[in-house]
């Protein structure tokens, strides 16, 4: 599957400064991670630090799938609002999922510091705003629900938003959010883990996997085999190629990035922003004073149709931006299209689809893929060791 189109910002920024070999011989490993994006890198970090022997592969260059197209807005808020998630999954699962997301942001900061990553991690506020009167009751219900469950949120009126330069009716301000460069962090994690023994192979495509005498044997396109005790699939939206259960609806999404703005408005320095519309649009800034905006989502059909829409989506997003921030001049510098997915409850999938097979999945879909992957770090060992874990229950397959 072609996950993105055109040139995204992050790889160009780093000019692909790291490369790895493809696999050209049969190997044996304790754990094989399939998928070399941010999720696979985080799983490798957890397992290597636990003393496991780990190999990671990717069919592309490392980190050049969805990770390269991610806008990396780190929020504890899930694509499904808290009050709606309670209706779907119950109070415990919903509230724990929001709290897990909040903890994941702080855990990620600890990881960035531990490996001395240059990913530009910065804490921000999150501003969840509405622009239409019909969305105001929904936003008020969400604010009330978060307050009831002790989340630190503040209600902002139109005049508060006008001071920020944002044309909107009202908003919920959350104190915990962050931004970073996901491509850089993934590369830094792989580099750190390689020094601790991680084996890394890119441009290595798995064509089939078989059970043989209690082991899993993965066969590559180049006729090599990888024998492992466990396989962890961190293949994101491409997991639809290997799963029998339909867990996600694929979407096309679009992103534009501005030229550097010398006098970046204060709101972009302090916060990330997203709105209540369906599909929603979102905004963040980069350390070099660019603004990244995403949205314009549509059902995914195929990569060619998705990519043909990019010029129209550029115009659509630019118009949306000017309506929200009429005093900010947005000069387009980069744009790209990507594929992402939505689950029925906005939550990830962790663990083993087949309890009798040592093949695990870590699938963080939607706008919270990175924080979901951090949450999965705390349960992956329990999945491997067949130990009960609350998150593995919340985010199980066939739920």
C-alpha positions as a Python dict, from the first residue, in 0.01 Angstrom:
ca = {
    (1, 'X'): (0, 0, 0),
    (2, 'X'): (128, 349, -85),
    (3, 'X'): (78, 534, 243),
    (4, 'X'): (165, 889, 138),
    (5, 'X'): (232, 1107, -166),
    (6, 'X'): (450, 1403, -262),
    (7, 'X'): (740, 1515, -45),
    (8, 'X'): (662, 1538, 325),
    (9, 'X'): (841, 1784, 549),
    (10, 'X'): (1029, 1559, 794),
    (11, 'X'): (1246, 1344, 559),
    (12, 'X'): (1345, 1649, 354),
    (13, 'X'): (1446, 1826, 674),
    (14, 'X'): (1683, 1543, 765),
    (15, 'X'): (1782, 1448, 408),
    (16, 'X'): (1759, 1075, 495),
    (17, 'X'): (2080, 1079, 698),
    (18, 'X'): (2053, 714, 808),
    (19, 'X'): (2026, 394, 605),
    (20, 'X'): (2033, 22, 682),
    (21, 'X'): (2099, -296, 479),
    (22, 'X'): (1834, -530, 345),
    (23, 'X'): (1830, -890, 466),
    (24, 'X'): (2030, -1126, 241),
    (25, 'X'): (2057, -1444, 452),
    (26, 'X'): (1851, -1664, 685),
    (27, 'X'): (1853, -1547, 1047),
    (28, 'X'): (1711, -1646, 1387),
    (29, 'X'): (1593, -1400, 1652),
    (30, 'X'): (1394, -1407, 1974),
    (31, 'X'): (1153, -1134, 1863),
    (32, 'X'): (1088, -1002, 1513),
    (33, 'X'): (927, -659, 1479),
    (34, 'X'): (765, -596, 1142),
    (35, 'X'): (735, -224, 1070),
    (36, 'X'): (1014, 29, 1118),
    (37, 'X'): (815, 342, 1197),
    (38, 'X'): (768, 517, 1530),
    (39, 'X'): (560, 229, 1669),
    (40, 'X'): (816, -37, 1581),
    (41, 'X'): (1097, 181, 1715),
    (42, 'X'): (918, 227, 2049),
    (43, 'X'): (855, -148, 2078),
    (44, 'X'): (1222, -215, 2002),
    (45, 'X'): (1325, 35, 2271),
    (46, 'X'): (1108, -139, 2532),
    (47, 'X'): (1219, -491, 2443),
    (48, 'X'): (1590, -415, 2403),
    (49, 'X'): (1588, -250, 2746),
    (50, 'X'): (1431, -569, 2882),
    (51, 'X'): (1727, -770, 2751),
    (52, 'X'): (1546, -931, 2458),
    (53, 'X'): (1717, -1021, 2130),
    (54, 'X'): (1527, -823, 1870),
    (55, 'X'): (1530, -779, 1493),
    (56, 'X'): (1328, -510, 1315),
    (57, 'X'): (1247, -499, 944),
    (58, 'X'): (1054, -275, 707),
    (59, 'X'): (955, -313, 344),
    (60, 'X'): (1065, 48, 282),
    (61, 'X'): (1349, 257, 418),
    (62, 'X'): (1316, 284, 794),
    (63, 'X'): (1062, 542, 912),
    (64, 'X'): (942, 622, 560),
    (65, 'X'): (584, 499, 582),
    (66, 'X'): (318, 676, 787),
    (67, 'X'): (575, 811, 1035),
    (68, 'X'): (718, 1040, 767),
    (69, 'X'): (370, 1178, 701),
    (70, 'X'): (263, 1217, 1065),
    (71, 'X'): (197, 1568, 1195),
    (72, 'X'): (275, 1446, 1549),
    (73, 'X'): (15, 1628, 1754),
    (74, 'X'): (45, 1456, 2090),
    (75, 'X'): (-283, 1475, 2280),
    (76, 'X'): (-457, 1272, 2544),
    (77, 'X'): (-786, 1358, 2372),
    (78, 'X'): (-900, 1075, 2145),
    (79, 'X'): (-1080, 1122, 1813),
    (80, 'X'): (-1397, 1008, 1993),
    (81, 'X'): (-1497, 1256, 2265),
    (82, 'X'): (-1489, 1138, 2625),
    (83, 'X'): (-1865, 1163, 2677),
    (84, 'X'): (-1930, 965, 2357),
    (85, 'X'): (-1661, 708, 2440),
    (86, 'X'): (-1828, 645, 2777),
    (87, 'X'): (-2146, 554, 2588),
    (88, 'X'): (-1952, 322, 2357),
    (89, 'X'): (-1715, 148, 2601),
    (90, 'X'): (-1822, 236, 2955),
    (91, 'X'): (-1679, 476, 3212),
    (92, 'X'): (-1374, 272, 3315),
    (93, 'X'): (-1241, 207, 2966),
    (94, 'X'): (-1314, 560, 2843),
    (95, 'X'): (-1168, 750, 3137),
    (96, 'X'): (-868, 516, 3166),
    (97, 'X'): (-799, 562, 2794),
    (98, 'X'): (-793, 940, 2831),
    (99, 'X'): (-574, 915, 3141),
    (100, 'X'): (-344, 666, 2968),
    (101, 'X'): (-302, 914, 2685),
    (102, 'X'): (-208, 1190, 2927),
    (103, 'X'): (51, 970, 3098),
    (104, 'X'): (189, 863, 2760),
    (105, 'X'): (284, 1221, 2674),
    (106, 'X'): (496, 1248, 2989),
    (107, 'X'): (641, 900, 2932),
    (108, 'X'): (742, 1004, 2583),
    (109, 'X'): (926, 1306, 2718),
    (110, 'X'): (1122, 1076, 2953),
    (111, 'X'): (1216, 855, 2656),
    (112, 'X'): (1327, 1156, 2450),
    (113, 'X'): (1549, 1273, 2735),
    (114, 'X'): (1686, 923, 2802),
    (115, 'X'): (1812, 874, 2447),
    (116, 'X'): (1902, 1244, 2403),
    (117, 'X'): (1680, 1271, 2097),
    (118, 'X'): (1690, 1587, 1889),
    (119, 'X'): (1322, 1554, 1797),
    (120, 'X'): (1227, 1894, 1939),
    (121, 'X'): (974, 1764, 2194),
    (122, 'X'): (781, 2056, 2342),
    (123, 'X'): (487, 2062, 2581),
    (124, 'X'): (191, 2265, 2456),
    (125, 'X'): (-166, 2337, 2548),
    (126, 'X'): (-446, 2186, 2339),
    (127, 'X'): (-731, 2408, 2217),
    (128, 'X'): (-1040, 2219, 2100),
    (129, 'X'): (-1266, 2480, 1940),
    (130, 'X'): (-1600, 2502, 1763),
    (131, 'X'): (-1693, 2743, 1487),
    (132, 'X'): (-2062, 2657, 1444),
    (133, 'X'): (-2342, 2724, 1692),
    (134, 'X'): (-2481, 2376, 1637),
    (135, 'X'): (-2159, 2228, 1782),
    (136, 'X'): (-2173, 2433, 2103),
    (137, 'X'): (-2393, 2189, 2304),
    (138, 'X'): (-2156, 1906, 2210),
    (139, 'X'): (-1853, 2105, 2326),
    (140, 'X'): (-2024, 2203, 2653),
    (141, 'X'): (-2115, 1840, 2719),
    (142, 'X'): (-1754, 1737, 2661),
    (143, 'X'): (-1624, 2009, 2894),
    (144, 'X'): (-1866, 1904, 3169),
    (145, 'X'): (-1769, 1539, 3130),
    (146, 'X'): (-1396, 1608, 3152),
    (147, 'X'): (-1447, 1826, 3458),
    (148, 'X'): (-1650, 1550, 3625),
    (149, 'X'): (-1358, 1311, 3575),
    (150, 'X'): (-1095, 1556, 3706),
    (151, 'X'): (-925, 1655, 3380),
    (152, 'X'): (-758, 1997, 3399),
    (153, 'X'): (-954, 2194, 3141),
    (154, 'X'): (-1060, 2558, 3100),
    (155, 'X'): (-1356, 2699, 2906),
    (156, 'X'): (-1267, 2973, 2657),
    (157, 'X'): (-1525, 3218, 2520),
    (158, 'X'): (-1524, 3390, 2181),
    (159, 'X'): (-1341, 3697, 2318),
    (160, 'X'): (-1067, 3477, 2464),
    (161, 'X'): (-1015, 3323, 2121),
    (162, 'X'): (-1025, 3660, 1946),
    (163, 'X'): (-730, 3770, 2158),
    (164, 'X'): (-542, 3471, 2019),
    (165, 'X'): (-633, 3567, 1664),
    (166, 'X'): (-868, 3268, 1625),
    (167, 'X'): (-1212, 3318, 1472),
    (168, 'X'): (-1427, 3069, 1666),
    (169, 'X'): (-1719, 3059, 1911),
    (170, 'X'): (-1578, 2871, 2212),
    (171, 'X'): (-1312, 2618, 2308),
    (172, 'X'): (-1185, 2372, 2566),
    (173, 'X'): (-827, 2439, 2669),
    (174, 'X'): (-636, 2139, 2802),
    (175, 'X'): (-306, 2181, 2983),
    (176, 'X'): (-132, 1866, 2854),
    (177, 'X'): (-30, 1825, 2490),
    (178, 'X'): (296, 1829, 2297),
    (179, 'X'): (459, 1838, 1955),
    (180, 'X'): (774, 1684, 1814),
    (181, 'X'): (943, 1562, 1496),
    (182, 'X'): (828, 1195, 1476),
    (183, 'X'): (1073, 1102, 1201),
    (184, 'X'): (1371, 1222, 1404),
    (185, 'X'): (1256, 1044, 1719),
    (186, 'X'): (1207, 716, 1533),
    (187, 'X'): (1555, 739, 1381),
    (188, 'X'): (1706, 828, 1719),
    (189, 'X'): (1533, 533, 1885),
    (190, 'X'): (1662, 293, 1620),
    (191, 'X'): (2014, 431, 1652),
    (192, 'X'): (2004, 396, 2031),
    (193, 'X'): (1869, 40, 2010),
    (194, 'X'): (2117, -65, 1742),
    (195, 'X'): (2401, 18, 1980),
    (196, 'X'): (2235, -215, 2234),
    (197, 'X'): (2210, -505, 1990),
    (198, 'X'): (1902, -440, 1777),
    (199, 'X'): (1936, -587, 1426),
    (200, 'X'): (1787, -358, 1161),
    (201, 'X'): (1702, -443, 800),
    (202, 'X'): (1508, -219, 564),
    (203, 'X'): (1373, -293, 215),
    (204, 'X'): (1288, -641, 346),
    (205, 'X'): (935, -750, 265),
    (206, 'X'): (760, -1042, 435),
    (207, 'X'): (547, -1248, 195),
    (208, 'X'): (426, -1522, 431),
    (209, 'X'): (457, -1654, 786),
    (210, 'X'): (433, -2015, 903),
    (211, 'X'): (423, -2202, 1235),
    (212, 'X'): (702, -2459, 1252),
    (213, 'X'): (769, -2662, 1567),
    (214, 'X'): (665, -2384, 1804),
    (215, 'X'): (850, -2116, 1610),
    (216, 'X'): (730, -1858, 1359),
    (217, 'X'): (913, -1855, 1027),
    (218, 'X'): (876, -1544, 814),
    (219, 'X'): (962, -1571, 446),
    (220, 'X'): (1089, -1264, 260),
    (221, 'X'): (1045, -1155, -98),
    (222, 'X'): (1416, -1231, -155),
    (223, 'X'): (1377, -1594, -41),
    (224, 'X'): (1533, -1547, 304),
    (225, 'X'): (1377, -1669, 628),
    (226, 'X'): (1355, -1514, 973),
    (227, 'X'): (1285, -1764, 1253),
    (228, 'X'): (1146, -1607, 1571),
    (229, 'X'): (975, -1700, 1897),
    (230, 'X'): (741, -1404, 1858),
    (231, 'X'): (647, -1162, 1581),
    (232, 'X'): (516, -814, 1664),
    (233, 'X'): (337, -644, 1377),
    (234, 'X'): (368, -266, 1392),
    (235, 'X'): (242, -225, 1037),
    (236, 'X'): (-26, 36, 1099),
    (237, 'X'): (-276, 72, 818),
    (238, 'X'): (-107, -202, 615),
    (239, 'X'): (-221, -449, 881),
    (240, 'X'): (-542, -470, 677),
    (241, 'X'): (-337, -696, 444),
    (242, 'X'): (-278, -960, 715),
    (243, 'X'): (-573, -940, 957),
    (244, 'X'): (-892, -1139, 908),
    (245, 'X'): (-1094, -906, 1133),
    (246, 'X'): (-1194, -568, 990),
    (247, 'X'): (-1069, -330, 1258),
    (248, 'X'): (-1032, 0, 1073),
    (249, 'X'): (-1189, 216, 804),
    (250, 'X'): (-919, 371, 590),
    (251, 'X'): (-924, 744, 516),
    (252, 'X'): (-728, 982, 300),
    (253, 'X'): (-596, 1291, 473),
    (254, 'X'): (-415, 1603, 354),
    (255, 'X'): (-151, 1829, 504),
    (256, 'X'): (-6, 2167, 414),
    (257, 'X'): (299, 2336, 565),
    (258, 'X'): (378, 2706, 542),
    (259, 'X'): (699, 2887, 479),
    (260, 'X'): (873, 3002, 797),
    (261, 'X'): (683, 3295, 952),
    (262, 'X'): (922, 3547, 1117),
    (263, 'X'): (662, 3671, 1368),
    (264, 'X'): (471, 3357, 1452),
    (265, 'X'): (147, 3435, 1643),
    (266, 'X'): (174, 3354, 2012),
    (267, 'X'): (-109, 3100, 2003),
    (268, 'X'): (96, 2875, 1772),
    (269, 'X'): (394, 2897, 2003),
    (270, 'X'): (191, 2787, 2304),
    (271, 'X'): (-75, 2549, 2172),
    (272, 'X'): (-194, 2299, 1918),
    (273, 'X'): (-545, 2356, 1785),
    (274, 'X'): (-822, 2136, 1643),
    (275, 'X'): (-1192, 2177, 1588),
    (276, 'X'): (-1524, 1997, 1633),
    (277, 'X'): (-1610, 1972, 1263),
    (278, 'X'): (-1638, 1635, 1088),
    (279, 'X'): (-1381, 1576, 952),
    (280, 'X'): (-1185, 1802, 1182),
    (281, 'X'): (-895, 2030, 1092),
    (282, 'X'): (-590, 2084, 1310),
    (283, 'X'): (-294, 2318, 1343),
    (284, 'X'): (53, 2317, 1497),
    (285, 'X'): (383, 2500, 1458),
    (286, 'X'): (736, 2371, 1405),
    (287, 'X'): (1054, 2492, 1578),
    (288, 'X'): (1150, 2686, 1264),
    (289, 'X'): (821, 2883, 1277),
    (290, 'X'): (625, 2697, 1012),
    (291, 'X'): (256, 2620, 1055),
    (292, 'X'): (135, 2269, 975),
    (293, 'X'): (-235, 2224, 901),
    (294, 'X'): (-414, 1900, 828),
    (295, 'X'): (-763, 1779, 741),
    (296, 'X'): (-990, 1743, 441),
    (297, 'X'): (-1032, 1372, 513),
    (298, 'X'): (-1217, 1143, 275),
    (299, 'X'): (-1280, 771, 250),
    (300, 'X'): (-974, 599, 106),
    (301, 'X'): (-1023, 423, -227),
    (302, 'X'): (-678, 406, -378),
    (303, 'X'): (-356, 604, -367),
    (304, 'X'): (-389, 746, -720),
    (305, 'X'): (-734, 894, -655),
    (306, 'X'): (-615, 1024, -318),
    (307, 'X'): (-314, 1196, -473),
    (308, 'X'): (-511, 1353, -759),
    (309, 'X'): (-715, 1543, -501),
    (310, 'X'): (-409, 1711, -349),
    (311, 'X'): (-425, 2040, -549),
    (312, 'X'): (-793, 2086, -459),
    (313, 'X'): (-726, 2000, -97),
    (314, 'X'): (-447, 2259, -82),
    (315, 'X'): (-699, 2527, -181),
    (316, 'X'): (-959, 2390, 61),
    (317, 'X'): (-719, 2390, 357),
    (318, 'X'): (-579, 2734, 275),
    (319, 'X'): (-932, 2879, 270),
    (320, 'X'): (-1011, 2708, 600),
    (321, 'X'): (-695, 2851, 752),
    (322, 'X'): (-772, 3207, 644),
    (323, 'X'): (-1123, 3186, 789),
    (324, 'X'): (-984, 3076, 1126),
    (325, 'X'): (-678, 3303, 1131),
    (326, 'X'): (-760, 3603, 910),
    (327, 'X'): (-455, 3804, 1023),
    (328, 'X'): (-194, 3535, 949),
    (329, 'X'): (-45, 3506, 600),
    (330, 'X'): (6, 3140, 512),
    (331, 'X'): (247, 3087, 222),
    (332, 'X'): (235, 2726, 110),
    (333, 'X'): (571, 2547, 106),
    (334, 'X'): (498, 2172, 139),
    (335, 'X'): (187, 1959, 94),
    (336, 'X'): (119, 1589, 98),
    (337, 'X'): (-152, 1327, 117),
    (338, 'X'): (-151, 1027, 345),
    (339, 'X'): (-358, 731, 456),
    (340, 'X'): (-487, 686, 808),
    (341, 'X'): (-769, 495, 969),
    (342, 'X'): (-1051, 517, 1220),
    (343, 'X'): (-1172, 240, 1447),
    (344, 'X'): (-1532, 211, 1559),
    (345, 'X'): (-1449, 346, 1907),
    (346, 'X'): (-1138, 555, 1829),
    (347, 'X'): (-922, 317, 2033),
    (348, 'X'): (-619, 107, 1933),
    (349, 'X'): (-576, -268, 1897),
    (350, 'X'): (-307, -449, 2100),
    (351, 'X'): (-224, -814, 2151),
    (352, 'X'): (-286, -1141, 1969),
    (353, 'X'): (-577, -1181, 1727),
    (354, 'X'): (-521, -1558, 1753),
    (355, 'X'): (-446, -1662, 2114),
    (356, 'X'): (-283, -1984, 1989),
    (357, 'X'): (-25, -1807, 1774),
    (358, 'X'): (267, -1597, 1903),
    (359, 'X'): (192, -1318, 1656),
    (360, 'X'): (115, -985, 1820),
    (361, 'X'): (-10, -654, 1685),
    (362, 'X'): (34, -297, 1805),
    (363, 'X'): (-201, -82, 1602),
    (364, 'X'): (-257, 277, 1709),
    (365, 'X'): (-506, 416, 1463),
    (366, 'X'): (-644, 768, 1422),
    (367, 'X'): (-496, 1090, 1547),
    (368, 'X'): (-337, 929, 1855),
    (369, 'X'): (-110, 671, 1697),
    (370, 'X'): (204, 781, 1878),
    (371, 'X'): (53, 805, 2225),
    (372, 'X'): (-126, 473, 2171),
    (373, 'X'): (212, 318, 2084),
    (374, 'X'): (362, 450, 2407),
    (375, 'X'): (69, 296, 2599),
    (376, 'X'): (137, -35, 2421),
    (377, 'X'): (494, -37, 2555),
    (378, 'X'): (349, -108, 2898),
    (379, 'X'): (159, -416, 2782),
    (380, 'X'): (369, -577, 2508),
    (381, 'X'): (567, -794, 2752),
    (382, 'X'): (243, -917, 2908),
    (383, 'X'): (117, -1006, 2562),
    (384, 'X'): (437, -1203, 2497),
    (385, 'X'): (421, -1376, 2836),
    (386, 'X'): (43, -1441, 2826),
    (387, 'X'): (-13, -1237, 3141),
    (388, 'X'): (-347, -1064, 3197),
    (389, 'X'): (-331, -690, 3146),
    (390, 'X'): (-611, -433, 3163),
    (391, 'X'): (-500, -253, 2847),
    (392, 'X'): (-486, -580, 2657),
    (393, 'X'): (-847, -630, 2761),
    (394, 'X'): (-957, -277, 2671),
    (395, 'X'): (-788, -285, 2330),
    (396, 'X'): (-824, -651, 2237),
    (397, 'X'): (-920, -791, 1899),
    (398, 'X'): (-1272, -919, 1836),
    (399, 'X'): (-1411, -680, 2098),
}
